[in-house]
Amino acid sequence: MKRLVEGENVVVDVRPHWWYLAGPVAILALVIAGAVTALVEGAPTWVDWVVVGVLALAALWLVVRYLHWVTTRLIVTSTRIIERRGILGRAGREIPLSALTDIGYHQSIFERIIGAGDVVIESAGRDGQELFPDLPHPAAIHNEIYAQMQSRRMGAGVAPPATIPEQIDQLDQLRRRGVITEQEFAAKKAELLNRL
């Protein structure tokens, strides 16, 4: 991808799932089957013209949908999420990974079977959720975005929150060094254990 900043790496670059094209392909196949049937049965001339018109519309729908599929991309880099779309005119959006507050994905039973689904994110400064629909393997994309977020936090010196056992160990070290009293240690330890 062009226009990456120095040190930025592309980790995911996908188009919508092939299922995005399934509707137009199925309709075109049905129209072709109907056209062949009309031709074999010797339908009246006006039916032939109707079939040609419907065939042209179905083919046009498939071509437009294909062009939209080819020109739509979701790119996840080590610093941001980028969406690009558009056949003649172009539109895009970029969301810094540092601004993400929540990330999830959704798949119906059928989508799980074919490996498609939606990725949903929330970010600071935006209203509501951002939906990236019809992506291939949304769980893998979700996991990669999360891994990049964690990597950025670790690289920025922001450690993930300590677990309760780690916090108790830290308190015990403070107690041994005399920074906190035995009673303070016991009270804080009991408070932490109650959270489990």
Backbone as CSV, one residue per row, in Angstrom:
resi,resn,N_x,N_y,N_z,CA_x,CA_y,CA_z,C_x,C_y,C_z
1,MET,0.846,-1.184,0.000,0.000,0.000,0.000,0.885,1.238,0.000
2,LYS,0.469,2.226,-0.743,1.192,3.488,-0.785,0.853,4.330,0.436
3,ARG,1.656,5.335,0.675,1.438,6.339,1.714,1.444,5.781,3.136
4,LEU,2.307,4.838,3.422,2.492,4.397,4.796,3.506,5.317,5.455
5,VAL,3.320,5.561,6.723,4.308,6.357,7.438,5.494,5.473,7.782
6,GLU,6.595,6.091,8.096,7.810,5.332,8.397,7.576,4.439,9.615
7,GLY,7.938,3.175,9.479,7.765,2.210,10.556,6.404,1.547,10.590
8,GLU,5.509,1.943,9.708,4.157,1.369,9.665,4.159,0.156,8.742
9,ASN,3.523,-0.918,9.174,3.453,-2.147,8.384,2.000,-2.554,8.170
10,VAL,1.698,-3.078,6.986,0.368,-3.610,6.702,0.299,-5.025,7.260
11,VAL,-0.715,-5.280,8.105,-0.877,-6.615,8.678,-2.111,-7.335,8.145
12,VAL,-3.112,-6.587,7.663,-4.310,-7.161,7.042,-4.679,-6.282,5.863
13,ASP,-4.971,-6.906,4.734,-5.427,-6.181,3.537,-6.440,-7.086,2.849
14,VAL,-7.737,-6.798,3.031,-8.786,-7.682,2.504,-9.845,-6.905,1.736
15,ARG,-10.493,-7.634,0.847,-11.701,-7.160,0.167,-12.891,-7.840,0.837
16,PRO,-14.108,-7.395,0.539,-15.263,-8.109,1.084,-15.227,-9.590,0.683
17,HIS,-15.888,-10.392,1.468,-15.972,-11.830,1.215,-16.637,-12.089,-0.140
18,TRP,-16.287,-13.206,-0.787,-16.877,-13.536,-2.089,-18.395,-13.612,-2.022
19,TRP,-18.941,-13.843,-0.834,-20.397,-13.934,-0.672,-21.089,-12.644,-1.120
20,TYR,-20.361,-11.552,-1.084,-20.870,-10.252,-1.521,-21.350,-10.310,-2.974
21,LEU,-20.770,-11.198,-3.780,-21.133,-11.333,-5.199,-22.158,-12.436,-5.450
22,ALA,-22.509,-13.208,-4.430,-23.362,-14.382,-4.627,-24.757,-14.030,-5.154
23,GLY,-25.371,-12.959,-4.650,-26.720,-12.581,-5.093,-26.785,-12.271,-6.580
24,PRO,-25.942,-11.364,-7.074,-25.974,-11.056,-8.500,-25.637,-12.265,-9.385
25,VAL,-24.700,-13.108,-8.939,-24.349,-14.296,-9.735,-25.540,-15.250,-9.792
26,ALA,-26.227,-15.461,-8.665,-27.387,-16.364,-8.641,-28.516,-15.831,-9.523
27,ILE,-28.784,-14.535,-9.458,-29.845,-13.948,-10.286,-29.491,-14.067,-11.764
28,LEU,-28.245,-13.778,-12.113,-27.825,-13.897,-13.510,-27.965,-15.335,-13.997
29,ALA,-27.608,-16.309,-13.164,-27.750,-17.720,-13.543,-29.215,-18.085,-13.760
30,LEU,-30.096,-17.595,-12.892,-31.528,-17.868,-13.056,-32.080,-17.234,-14.328
31,VAL,-31.659,-16.018,-14.612,-32.133,-15.334,-15.821,-31.630,-16.063,-17.065
32,ILE,-30.371,-16.514,-17.050,-29.846,-17.270,-18.198,-30.619,-18.565,-18.372
33,ALA,-30.924,-19.251,-17.263,-31.717,-20.488,-17.347,-33.103,-20.189,-17.921
34,GLY,-33.704,-19.086,-17.496,-35.014,-18.696,-18.040,-34.929,-18.347,-19.509
35,ALA,-33.855,-17.688,-19.913,-33.674,-17.332,-21.329,-33.518,-18.574,-22.187
36,VAL,-32.752,-19.531,-21.698,-32.577,-20.783,-22.451,-33.905,-21.516,-22.564
37,THR,-34.657,-21.552,-21.475,-35.972,-22.214,-21.496,-36.902,-21.526,-22.490
38,ALA,-36.929,-20.195,-22.487,-37.785,-19.449,-23.418,-37.372,-19.714,-24.856
39,LEU,-36.079,-19.810,-25.099,-35.572,-20.078,-26.442,-35.955,-21.481,-26.907
40,VAL,-35.816,-22.455,-26.020,-36.122,-23.854,-26.376,-37.623,-24.041,-26.581
41,GLU,-38.425,-23.394,-25.763,-39.881,-23.537,-25.841,-40.496,-22.728,-26.984
42,GLY,-39.706,-21.880,-27.608,-40.227,-21.081,-28.717,-41.215,-20.025,-28.260
43,ALA,-40.836,-19.257,-27.258,-41.697,-18.214,-26.699,-41.941,-17.119,-27.740
44,PRO,-43.018,-16.343,-27.573,-43.293,-15.235,-28.498,-42.161,-14.203,-28.483
45,THR,-42.109,-13.402,-29.533,-41.044,-12.423,-29.697,-40.986,-11.434,-28.540
46,TRP,-42.131,-10.987,-28.042,-42.127,-10.017,-26.945,-41.474,-10.598,-25.690
47,VAL,-41.623,-11.916,-25.472,-40.985,-12.569,-24.326,-39.472,-12.547,-24.494
48,ASP,-39.021,-12.750,-25.739,-37.583,-12.693,-26.009,-37.016,-11.324,-25.626
49,TRP,-37.744,-10.263,-25.975,-37.269,-8.911,-25.647,-37.253,-8.676,-24.138
50,VAL,-38.252,-9.172,-23.447,-38.288,-9.047,-21.980,-37.106,-9.792,-21.373
51,VAL,-36.848,-10.991,-21.875,-35.730,-11.788,-21.364,-34.403,-11.076,-21.606
52,VAL,-34.229,-10.485,-22.787,-33.003,-9.751,-23.102,-32.843,-8.562,-22.147
53,GLY,-33.935,-7.843,-21.883,-33.877,-6.704,-20.959,-33.524,-7.139,-19.543
54,VAL,-34.161,-8.206,-19.069,-33.874,-8.700,-17.719,-32.440,-9.232,-17.648
55,LEU,-31.986,-9.899,-18.716,-30.616,-10.401,-18.771,-29.610,-9.239,-18.703
56,ALA,-29.888,-8.157,-19.422,-28.999,-6.988,-19.408,-28.959,-6.361,-18.012
57,LEU,-30.116,-6.254,-17.360,-30.150,-5.690,-16.008,-29.388,-6.564,-15.013
58,ALA,-29.562,-7.877,-15.106,-28.857,-8.789,-14.197,-27.345,-8.718,-14.428
59,ALA,-26.928,-8.646,-15.689,-25.494,-8.551,-15.997,-24.932,-7.217,-15.497
60,LEU,-25.697,-6.129,-15.663,-25.257,-4.820,-15.194,-25.109,-4.812,-13.671
61,TRP,-26.061,-5.416,-12.968,-25.984,-5.495,-11.506,-24.719,-6.237,-11.074
62,LEU,-24.423,-7.353,-11.756,-23.224,-8.114,-11.431,-21.950,-7.297,-11.692
63,VAL,-21.905,-6.594,-12.814,-20.712,-5.799,-13.145,-20.505,-4.686,-12.119
64,VAL,-21.572,-3.968,-11.763,-21.459,-2.885,-10.780,-21.039,-3.446,-9.424
65,ARG,-21.645,-4.541,-9.030,-21.303,-5.157,-7.739,-19.848,-5.633,-7.739
66,TYR,-19.396,-6.207,-8.848,-18.010,-6.666,-8.956,-17.034,-5.484,-8.853
67,LEU,-17.351,-4.385,-9.564,-16.481,-3.207,-9.495,-16.429,-2.649,-8.075
68,HIS,-17.558,-2.669,-7.393,-17.580,-2.214,-6.000,-16.728,-3.145,-5.142
69,TRP,-16.815,-4.453,-5.362,-16.035,-5.435,-4.606,-14.530,-5.230,-4.827
70,VAL,-14.152,-5.018,-6.094,-12.737,-4.850,-6.441,-12.157,-3.573,-5.839
71,THR,-12.962,-2.534,-5.716,-12.447,-1.241,-5.263,-12.677,-0.981,-3.771
72,THR,-13.127,-1.983,-3.020,-13.337,-1.836,-1.581,-12.284,-2.658,-0.844
73,ARG,-11.598,-2.000,0.084,-10.560,-2.681,0.854,-10.591,-2.231,2.308
74,LEU,-10.303,-3.165,3.172,-10.064,-2.855,4.574,-8.606,-3.202,4.839
75,ILE,-7.869,-2.225,5.333,-6.441,-2.402,5.586,-6.189,-2.105,7.053
76,VAL,-5.524,-3.026,7.712,-5.109,-2.814,9.096,-3.592,-2.730,9.078
77,THR,-3.077,-1.626,9.598,-1.631,-1.473,9.698,-1.237,-1.533,11.171
78,SER,0.009,-1.365,11.427,0.488,-1.386,12.807,0.069,-0.134,13.578
79,THR,-0.512,0.866,12.891,-0.920,2.096,13.578,-2.369,2.517,13.355
80,ARG,-3.041,1.994,12.331,-4.385,2.482,12.016,-5.191,1.451,11.226
81,ILE,-6.500,1.726,11.138,-7.421,0.963,10.295,-7.826,1.888,9.165
82,ILE,-7.734,1.391,7.938,-8.032,2.204,6.755,-9.101,1.486,5.941
83,GLU,-10.133,2.227,5.552,-11.137,1.690,4.630,-11.132,2.565,3.395
84,ARG,-11.067,1.934,2.234,-11.114,2.632,0.948,-12.216,1.996,0.109
85,ARG,-12.995,2.859,-0.559,-14.044,2.347,-1.441,-14.351,3.365,-2.517
86,GLY,-14.905,2.883,-3.618,-15.340,3.779,-4.678,-14.871,3.346,-6.043
87,ILE,-15.769,3.439,-7.017,-15.451,3.058,-8.390,-14.884,4.265,-9.121
88,LEU,-15.677,5.297,-9.294,-15.205,6.526,-9.940,-14.759,7.531,-8.892
89,GLY,-15.654,7.869,-7.994,-15.284,8.703,-6.863,-14.720,7.802,-5.780
90,ARG,-13.847,8.331,-4.948,-13.234,7.536,-3.891,-13.658,8.095,-2.537
91,ALA,-13.822,7.204,-1.596,-14.114,7.586,-0.223,-13.253,6.723,0.685
92,GLY,-12.910,7.265,1.815,-12.095,6.504,2.745,-12.233,7.038,4.144
93,ARG,-11.809,6.236,5.077,-11.746,6.667,6.463,-10.574,5.956,7.122
94,GLU,-10.004,6.623,8.094,-8.870,6.084,8.827,-9.138,6.274,10.309
95,ILE,-8.871,5.230,11.068,-9.065,5.289,12.504,-7.768,4.843,13.171
96,PRO,-7.148,5.706,13.950,-5.914,5.306,14.643,-6.206,4.197,15.655
97,LEU,-5.331,3.220,15.748,-5.516,2.141,16.715,-5.544,2.684,18.139
98,SER,-4.821,3.768,18.377,-4.780,4.350,19.714,-6.132,4.937,20.129
99,ALA,-7.023,5.199,19.170,-8.332,5.774,19.476,-9.399,4.712,19.710
100,LEU,-9.098,3.438,19.449,-10.103,2.382,19.598,-10.427,2.149,21.060
101,THR,-11.725,2.060,21.360,-12.155,1.766,22.717,-12.789,0.392,22.839
102,ASP,-13.263,-0.164,21.718,-13.881,-1.496,21.744,-13.813,-2.082,20.347
103,ILE,-13.699,-3.404,20.282,-13.676,-4.099,18.997,-14.408,-5.422,19.153
104,GLY,-15.198,-5.751,18.159,-15.932,-7.012,18.181,-16.210,-7.486,16.772
105,TYR,-16.821,-8.646,16.672,-17.220,-9.149,15.362,-18.521,-9.916,15.511
106,HIS,-19.232,-10.085,14.393,-20.514,-10.781,14.399,-20.595,-11.707,13.199
107,GLN,-21.056,-12.932,13.447,-21.286,-13.902,12.380,-22.573,-14.652,12.667
108,SER,-23.425,-14.793,11.657,-24.570,-15.678,11.779,-24.069,-17.113,11.599
109,ILE,-24.939,-18.078,11.786,-24.543,-19.483,11.603,-24.077,-19.712,10.170
110,PHE,-24.830,-19.195,9.215,-24.444,-19.372,7.809,-23.106,-18.706,7.514
111,GLU,-22.912,-17.488,8.071,-21.650,-16.781,7.850,-20.471,-17.539,8.451
112,ARG,-20.706,-18.214,9.589,-19.629,-19.031,10.165,-19.255,-20.169,9.225
113,ILE,-20.243,-20.744,8.567,-19.987,-21.857,7.647,-19.144,-21.404,6.464
114,ILE,-19.467,-20.230,5.912,-18.731,-19.772,4.717,-17.527,-18.901,5.061
115,GLY,-17.339,-18.570,6.339,-16.180,-17.775,6.745,-16.312,-16.291,6.483
116,ALA,-17.516,-15.745,6.686,-17.757,-14.318,6.474,-18.312,-13.706,7.752
117,GLY,-18.377,-12.380,7.804,-18.972,-11.719,8.956,-18.619,-10.248,8.987
118,ASP,-19.015,-9.594,10.063,-18.818,-8.158,10.223,-17.853,-7.895,11.382
119,VAL,-17.028,-6.877,11.222,-16.181,-6.400,12.311,-16.748,-5.056,12.754
120,VAL,-16.902,-4.880,14.070,-17.500,-3.677,14.633,-16.498,-3.065,15.608
121,ILE,-16.248,-1.773,15.452,-15.337,-1.098,16.373,-15.979,0.168,16.906
122,GLU,-15.522,0.578,18.067,-15.886,1.870,18.636,-14.587,2.610,18.888
123,SER,-14.623,3.894,18.627,-13.415,4.674,18.854,-13.772,5.998,19.519
124,ALA,-12.818,6.525,20.225,-13.004,7.806,20.903,-13.243,8.904,19.880
125,GLY,-14.154,9.801,20.179,-14.407,10.936,19.299,-15.399,10.656,18.186
126,ARG,-15.917,9.438,18.106,-16.901,9.122,17.069,-18.191,8.715,17.745
127,ASP,-19.308,8.984,17.085,-20.600,8.607,17.633,-20.936,7.192,17.210
128,GLY,-21.213,6.341,18.159,-21.659,4.992,17.857,-20.545,4.089,17.355
129,GLN,-20.987,3.021,16.706,-20.065,1.993,16.245,-19.770,2.156,14.765
130,GLU,-18.584,1.713,14.379,-18.181,1.667,12.977,-18.311,0.217,12.529
131,LEU,-19.061,-0.019,11.456,-19.295,-1.370,10.962,-18.510,-1.588,9.679
132,PHE,-17.769,-2.677,9.635,-17.071,-3.109,8.425,-17.713,-4.440,8.029
133,PRO,-18.680,-4.406,7.076,-19.476,-5.594,6.792,-18.841,-6.546,5.778
134,ASP,-19.347,-7.791,5.804,-19.050,-8.807,4.788,-17.557,-9.061,4.600
135,LEU,-16.821,-9.203,5.695,-15.389,-9.454,5.593,-15.092,-10.949,5.694
136,PRO,-14.018,-11.403,5.042,-13.623,-12.800,5.208,-12.932,-12.986,6.558
137,HIS,-13.258,-14.067,7.250,-12.620,-14.437,8.511,-12.572,-13.281,9.514
138,PRO,-13.746,-12.788,9.943,-13.766,-11.628,10.837,-13.092,-11.875,12.187
139,ALA,-13.125,-13.111,12.688,-12.469,-13.393,13.975,-10.964,-13.186,13.857
140,ALA,-10.385,-13.598,12.739,-8.940,-13.414,12.538,-8.601,-11.937,12.417
141,ILE,-9.436,-11.167,11.726,-9.208,-9.720,11.603,-9.323,-9.066,12.978
142,HIS,-10.353,-9.452,13.737,-10.541,-8.951,15.100,-9.299,-9.225,15.943
143,ASN,-8.804,-10.458,15.896,-7.633,-10.828,16.694,-6.391,-10.039,16.275
144,GLU,-6.239,-9.808,14.977,-5.067,-9.067,14.501,-5.128,-7.601,14.939
145,ILE,-6.314,-7.004,14.870,-6.460,-5.618,15.334,-6.130,-5.543,16.825
146,TYR,-6.654,-6.492,17.595,-6.389,-6.507,19.026,-4.895,-6.686,19.304
147,ALA,-4.254,-7.585,18.569,-2.813,-7.804,18.749,-2.024,-6.537,18.437
148,GLN,-2.416,-5.815,17.399,-1.720,-4.568,17.053,-1.951,-3.501,18.130
149,MET,-3.165,-3.457,18.688,-3.453,-2.512,19.766,-2.564,-2.812,20.973
150,GLN,-2.465,-4.090,21.337,-1.638,-4.485,22.479,-0.170,-4.177,22.207
151,SER,0.268,-4.455,21.000,1.658,-4.190,20.625,1.978,-2.700,20.739
152,ARG,1.050,-1.868,20.296,1.248,-0.414,20.390,1.301,0.025,21.848
153,ARG,0.424,-0.542,22.671,0.423,-0.171,24.087,1.729,-0.573,24.758
154,MET,2.206,-1.767,24.445,3.458,-2.238,25.041,4.626,-1.385,24.537
155,GLY,4.604,-1.031,23.248,5.662,-0.207,22.675,5.649,1.204,23.226
156,ALA,4.475,1.664,23.629,4.364,3.022,24.178,4.639,3.033,25.673
157,GLY,4.974,1.869,26.200,5.270,1.796,27.629,4.040,1.695,28.499
158,VAL,2.888,1.430,27.906,1.665,1.261,28.668,1.458,-0.230,28.875
159,ALA,1.727,-0.679,30.064,1.599,-2.109,30.351,0.137,-2.459,30.573
160,PRO,-0.248,-3.701,30.235,-1.617,-4.095,30.528,-1.820,-4.121,32.042
161,PRO,-3.061,-3.966,32.506,-3.286,-3.939,33.945,-2.818,-5.246,34.593
162,ALA,-2.264,-5.115,35.793,-1.778,-6.294,36.505,-2.948,-7.139,36.965
163,THR,-2.746,-8.452,36.970,-3.775,-9.362,37.468,-3.819,-9.247,38.985
164,ILE,-4.850,-9.803,39.588,-4.981,-9.727,41.045,-3.812,-10.425,41.744
165,PRO,-3.396,-11.641,41.323,-2.222,-12.236,41.973,-0.959,-11.375,41.824
166,GLU,-0.797,-10.729,40.667,0.360,-9.851,40.477,0.283,-8.640,41.409
167,GLN,-0.925,-8.099,41.580,-1.084,-6.960,42.485,-0.780,-7.354,43.931
168,ILE,-1.189,-8.573,44.325,-0.899,-9.041,45.687,0.606,-9.206,45.874
169,ASP,1.286,-9.745,44.858,2.752,-9.870,44.925,3.406,-8.498,45.080
170,GLN,2.921,-7.514,44.335,3.479,-6.166,44.433,3.256,-5.587,45.829
171,LEU,2.054,-5.818,46.378,1.776,-5.359,47.746,2.692,-6.037,48.758
172,ASP,2.925,-7.342,48.564,3.786,-8.081,49.480,5.216,-7.527,49.445
173,GLN,5.673,-7.173,48.260,7.015,-6.577,48.155,7.067,-5.242,48.898
174,LEU,6.013,-4.447,48.775,5.955,-3.176,49.505,5.941,-3.418,51.015
175,ARG,5.222,-4.454,51.458,5.167,-4.792,52.888,6.547,-5.195,53.391
176,ARG,7.239,-6.036,52.626,8.568,-6.501,53.037,9.580,-5.356,53.104
177,ARG,9.418,-4.375,52.238,10.342,-3.228,52.245,9.959,-2.197,53.308
178,GLY,8.814,-2.408,53.955,8.390,-1.510,55.012,7.631,-0.293,54.518
179,VAL,7.219,-0.284,53.245,6.492,0.863,52.697,5.060,0.886,53.225
180,ILE,4.457,-0.307,53.384,3.104,-0.397,53.946,3.162,-1.318,55.167
181,THR,2.198,-1.147,56.068,2.167,-1.963,57.286,1.523,-3.297,57.005
182,GLU,1.648,-4.184,57.987,1.025,-5.507,57.888,-0.499,-5.372,57.767
183,GLN,-1.096,-4.453,58.526,-2.546,-4.248,58.492,-2.987,-3.702,57.131
184,GLU,-2.236,-2.747,56.578,-2.562,-2.203,55.253,-2.478,-3.303,54.196
185,PHE,-1.447,-4.149,54.305,-1.298,-5.256,53.366,-2.497,-6.200,53.453
186,ALA,-2.862,-6.576,54.701,-3.973,-7.516,54.890,-5.287,-6.931,54.374
187,ALA,-5.531,-5.647,54.626,-6.778,-5.011,54.184,-6.853,-4.955,52.655
188,LYS,-5.751,-4.537,52.019,-5.746,-4.432,50.554,-5.825,-5.811,49.908
189,LYS,-5.145,-6.795,50.512,-5.181,-8.166,49.991,-6.611,-8.715,50.047
190,ALA,-7.297,-8.479,51.176,-8.690,-8.936,51.308,-9.589,-8.252,50.269
191,GLU,-9.371,-6.982,50.039,-10.148,-6.237,49.033,-9.921,-6.824,47.635
192,LEU,-8.669,-7.128,47.305,-8.372,-7.710,45.992,-8.949,-9.102,45.834
193,LEU,-8.861,-9.904,46.898,-9.392,-11.278,46.837,-10.910,-11.276,46.690
194,ASN,-11.570,-10.262,47.225,-13.030,-10.154,47.088,-13.449,-9.896,45.654
195,ARG,-12.545,-9.368,44.837,-12.848,-9.100,43.425,-12.859,-10.367,42.571
196,LEU,-12.217,-11.416,43.095,-12.143,-12.673,42.307,-13.468,-13.340,42.145
